[in-house]
Structures are given as structure tokens and as C-alpha cells.
Amino acid sequence: MNSIRLMAVCAALAGAAAMSVPAHAAGHKCSKVSSTVTMITPIGASLAAQASVSTSIIAKGLKSSGGMKTKCDDNILLSTCTASQKACK
């Protein structure tokens, strides 16, 4: 059972990393990095989305600026969370 959970978490993180999208701010060397993750539990989706944003910022050689914002939508079966943070060079 634990291997199934581990595979689900790994698949969610891989999907989240693929969905991280920078939205460039005009005139600045900063961008908004965000990630959306859907999982069974809201805490799992929230943590995976936040981890994906942090990983994307580090991978792009940026430094985070300000706090990370997380918003979750709870459905009956699945929870979808979106995390975003401003990052600058």
C-alpha cells in the first residue's frame, strides 16, 4: 500500500513541475511562478504545489521575493491547490 502512495505522490510532483508556469512582470526581472496540483487530500495537494513552486524557482536560478500564496478548492473526491510566488533574478 505504501508503494502505491509513493507512486501517486511522485506522479503528482512530476505533473506539478510540468505545470509550473512563469508569468513575467513587465519592466522587471521578476516573474510569478505558479503550480497547480490535484490530489486526494488538501494537505497533500497544498504541500506538493508549494514544493513544485520552490523547486521551479531554484531550478531557474531565481530568488523568491515575498511570501508564497496557496489557494485550494475542495471537491468531494479530490482537492486542487494552486501555489504561487514572485521570484526575481
Residue pairs with C-beta under 8 A, 6 or more apart in sequence:
8 39
8 40
9 44
9 48
12 37
12 38
12 39
12 44
12 45
12 48
13 37
13 48
13 51
13 52
15 37
16 35
16 36
16 37
16 48
16 49
16 51
16 52
17 35
17 52
17 55
17 56
19 35
19 36
19 37
19 52
20 33
20 34
20 35
20 52
20 53
20 55
20 56
21 33
21 34
21 35
22 31
22 32
22 33
22 56
22 60
22 87
23 31
23 32
23 34
24 31
25 31
25 32
25 86
28 88
29 88
29 89
30 65
30 86
30 87
30 88
30 89
31 62
31 86
31 87
31 88
32 84
32 85
32 86
32 87
33 53
33 56
33 57
33 60
33 62
33 84
33 85
33 86
33 87
34 53
34 82
34 83
34 84
34 85
35 49
35 52
35 53
35 56
35 82
35 83
35 84
36 49
36 80
36 81
36 82
37 45
37 48
37 49
37 52
37 80
37 81
37 82
38 45
38 78
38 79
38 80
39 45
39 48
39 78
39 79
39 81
40 77
40 78
40 79
41 79
42 72
42 74
42 79
42 81
44 79
45 72
45 79
45 80
45 81
46 70
46 72
46 79
46 81
46 83
48 81
49 70
49 81
49 82
49 83
50 68
50 70
50 83
52 83
53 68
53 83
53 84
53 85
54 64
54 68
54 85
57 63
57 64
57 85
57 87
60 87
61 89
62 87
62 88
62 89
63 87
63 88
63 89
64 85
64 86
64 87
65 85
65 86
65 87
65 88
66 85
66 86
67 85
68 83
68 84
68 85
69 83
69 84
69 85
70 81
70 82
70 83
70 84
71 81
71 82
72 79
72 80
72 81
72 82
73 79
73 80
73 81
